[in-house]
Amino acid sequence: MIKTTHKSSIIPKAVTEYDLRLLRIFRTVVENGGFSASEVELGVTRSTISVHMSNLESRMKLKLCSRGRGGFALTEDGQAVYHACIELFDSLNDFSRLINGLGEELSGELIILCADQLDSRMQIKLAEVVRRIHTTQPQLHLVLDNEALKHIEKCLLKEKAHIGLLPSYQQVEGLDYQTIYNEPMYLCCSDSHPFFQLSDTEISAEMLALTPAVHPGIDIDLEGKEQLKRLNLSAKAYQFDTRKTLILSGCYIGYLPLSYIKQELAANQLKIIHRSSARYQFSLSMVSKHNPRETSKIELLKTVFNEVFSQEG
């Protein structure tokens, strides 16, 4: 990183729309690692980007970056301005969400993030949630996506998402949790695994302890931990579909929810080992930020989720 010296005058006190435009371009250039790499995203040529950067540096009276044969590099001032940009645009987005939440009619995005692939039963329930929200609040722009568990927690804390659907494996400070779904997890093997042809009485605890098994990839509850202690954890897969792939290979045994393996059980591709003893409970939580800005949206989601998930089936 290149060192620079601060000058007495920087960006004018009144930040204009033009300043914001230049700062957005600057942020894009930094995140793409240079001018040329930013051409497609910005839709302008390298020379135009260079002009914008020169204008920004001139208005700020700061050297933000070096560009040339040595490649693109931020100065110390450039690093500081980039981090300030992130905070600035996050604050602007937060302000927009806050204003949207003040009116009687909800508007803007309604963001739901899921940490797991959904089986058909869960898809039907979530589809009913979507249907009810769309029927009562059609003006809302619904965003529904899968993300990594840690990313969802960060999005909720930063209020980049309204609700997360997460396994109940831990509770993060600043987030509220409500269990909406429970299901047992069963120890399984595939039809190509040596255990498939054996009865439960023939599969001893010693055999289970020696057989390669799949770790679920997260820190699960105490009941689940006790089950995993008995196994030879030799692989890891968080998502149910990738975990099932490892088990179907015949190389590993592992835990899966019953709703996710009904088809394979019916086709004799998988079987459950020690059904009554080798099991633990999986819980799915609806998670939101404690004391959020957009209270009305989150209350809407909580109400609809509780209505739908309290129904049988």
Secondary structure, DSSP 8 states (H G I E B T S, - for coil): -B-----S--S-SS--HHHHHHHHHHHHHHHHTSSGGGHHHHTS-HHHHHHHHHHHHHHHT---EE-STT--EEBHHHHHHHHHHHHHHHHHHHHHHHHHTTSSS--SEEEEEESS---HHHHHHHHHHHHHHHHH-TTSEEEEEE--HHHHHHHHHTTS-SEEEEESS---TTEEEEEEEEEEEEEEEETTSGGGGS-GGGS-HHHHHHSEEEE-SS---HHHHHHHTTSEEEEE--SHHHHHHHHHTTS-BEEEEHHHHHHHHHTTSEEESSTTTSEEEEEEEEEEESS-S-HHHHHHHHHHHHHHHTS--
